[in-house]
Amino acid sequence: EHLIGQGARRILHVAGPESNRDATERQRGFREVVRERLGDHDPSVFPGTFQEDSGRAAARAMLAGGMPFDAVFAGNDMMAVDLMSELREAGVEVGRDILVAGFDDIPLARYVHPQLTTVHSDITRLGSAGAQMVLRILEGEELGEEAGLVIAPALAVRASTQGLAR
């Protein structure tokens, strides 16, 4: 949504591992938004591993593929950081020529240049809630679906998505 709001119309995604539920949910969300907002029923997804080297490999594939794109949503921040590095080395100005966003809001996201726009999820709160649920189970309590907790993420907007140069 944010990338589209910043003017992006050809958005690519670097996914995490297929075996990872978080990765598949992020990819599903990406696909749904691109289909609904841009009418692209087959958005491009590049494979990734959640490791930084897969961000660099995806950037190389994107640049070599000849497919026009103006934004990338990476499945996590480590891939996004390395992807940005590879794009910069290729002469791309991240934040103006190509917008890049990640997911997780790792501390490094605030220190790279440009600073990385990312989805912040409160892992401390999530870990605490998980631990409390485990304690309840260990005490013999049966938890039903109503015991589930939804911790909504928040967008941390930074310079990597400042706006496309037109």
C-alpha positions in Angstrom: 0.0 0.0 0.0 2.7 2.5 0.9 4.8 1.8 -2.2 1.7 2.4 -4.4 1.0 5.5 -2.4 4.5 6.7 -3.3 3.8 6.3 -7.0 5.1 2.8 -7.6 3.2 0.8 -10.2 5.7 -2.1 -11.1 6.4 -3.7 -7.8 8.5 -6.8 -7.4 8.7 -9.1 -4.3 11.6 -11.0 -2.9 10.0 -13.8 -0.9 11.4 -15.8 2.0 11.7 -19.5 2.1 8.5 -21.4 1.0 8.7 -23.5 4.2 8.3 -20.5 6.4 4.8 -19.4 7.3 5.7 -15.8 7.8 7.2 -15.7 4.4 4.2 -17.2 2.7 1.8 -14.8 4.6 3.9 -11.8 3.5 3.9 -13.0 -0.1 0.2 -13.6 0.0 -0.4 -10.1 1.3 1.8 -8.6 -1.4 0.0 -10.5 -4.1 -3.4 -9.5 -2.8 -2.6 -5.8 -2.6 -1.0 -5.7 -6.1 -3.9 -7.6 -7.6 -6.5 -5.3 -5.9 -4.8 -2.0 -6.3 -2.9 -2.4 -9.5 -4.8 -5.1 -11.3 -1.7 -7.2 -11.8 -2.9 -10.7 -11.5 0.5 -12.3 -11.7 2.9 -10.1 -9.8 6.6 -11.0 -10.1 8.1 -12.8 -7.1 11.8 -13.7 -6.8 12.9 -16.5 -4.5 14.7 -15.7 -1.3 15.9 -17.3 1.9 15.7 -14.5 4.4 19.5 -14.4 4.2 21.2 -11.2 2.9 22.9 -12.9 0.0 19.5 -13.8 -1.5 18.7 -10.1 -1.6 21.8 -9.4 -3.6 21.0 -12.4 -6.0 17.4 -11.1 -6.4 18.7 -7.6 -7.3 21.1 -9.0 -9.9 18.2 -11.1 -11.4 15.9 -8.1 -11.5 18.5 -5.9 -13.2 19.5 -8.6 -15.7 15.9 -9.6 -16.5 15.1 -6.5 -18.4 11.7 -6.3 -16.6 10.9 -2.7 -15.7 10.2 -2.1 -12.1 10.0 0.9 -9.8 9.8 -0.7 -6.3 10.7 -3.9 -4.4 9.1 -5.3 -1.3 11.5 -7.7 0.4 10.2 -10.4 2.7 12.6 -9.3 5.4 15.1 -6.5 6.2 18.3 -8.5 5.7 17.4 -9.2 2.1 16.3 -5.6 1.6 19.6 -4.2 2.9 21.7 -6.4 0.6 19.3 -5.7 -2.3 19.8 -2.0 -1.8 23.5 -2.4 -1.7 23.5 -4.3 -5.1 21.2 -1.7 -6.6 23.5 1.2 -5.5 26.5 -0.6 -6.9 24.6 -0.8 -10.2 24.1 3.0 -10.2 20.5 3.0 -9.0 19.5 5.6 -6.5 17.4 3.8 -3.9 14.5 6.0 -2.7 14.2 7.9 -5.9 14.9 5.6 -8.9 13.7 2.4 -7.1 11.7 2.3 -3.9 12.6 -0.5 -1.4 10.7 -1.7 1.6 11.4 -4.6 4.0 9.9 -6.3 6.9 10.9 -6.7 10.6 12.4 -3.3 11.5 15.8 -4.7 12.5 18.1 -2.1 14.1 20.3 -2.1 11.0 17.3 -0.6 9.0 17.9 2.7 10.7 21.6 2.8 10.0 21.9 1.9 6.3 21.8 4.6 3.6 19.2 5.4 2.7 17.4 4.3 5.9 15.1 1.4 5.1 11.3 1.7 5.2 10.1 -1.4 6.9 7.2 -3.1 8.6 7.8 -3.0 12.4 6.5 -5.9 14.3 6.7 -5.9 18.1 8.7 -9.1 18.6 9.2 -8.3 22.3 5.4 -8.2 22.9 4.9 -11.2 20.7 7.5 -13.2 22.6 6.0 -12.2 25.9 2.5 -13.2 24.8 3.8 -16.5 23.6 5.6 -17.2 26.8 2.4 -16.4 28.8 0.4 -18.8 26.7 2.9 -21.6 27.2 2.7 -21.0 31.0 -1.1 -21.2 30.9 -0.8 -24.5 29.0 1.7 -25.9 31.4 -0.7 -25.0 34.2 -3.3 -27.2 32.5 -5.4 -24.6 30.9 -6.9 -25.5 27.5 -6.6 -22.6 25.1 -9.1 -22.3 22.4 -9.0 -20.0 19.4 -10.3 -17.1 21.5 -6.9 -17.2 23.3 -5.1 -16.0 20.2 -3.6 -12.6 20.1 -3.2 -10.3 17.1 -0.4 -7.8 17.3 -0.8 -5.5 14.4 2.4 -4.3 12.7 3.2 -0.7 12.0 4.9 0.9 9.1 8.2 2.7 9.8 8.6 5.1 6.8 12.1 6.1 6.0 14.2 7.4 3.1 14.2 4.2 1.0 10.7 5.1 -0.2 10.8 8.8 -0.2 9.3 9.1 -3.7 10.0 8.3 -7.3 11.9 10.7 -9.5 9.6 11.3 -12.5 
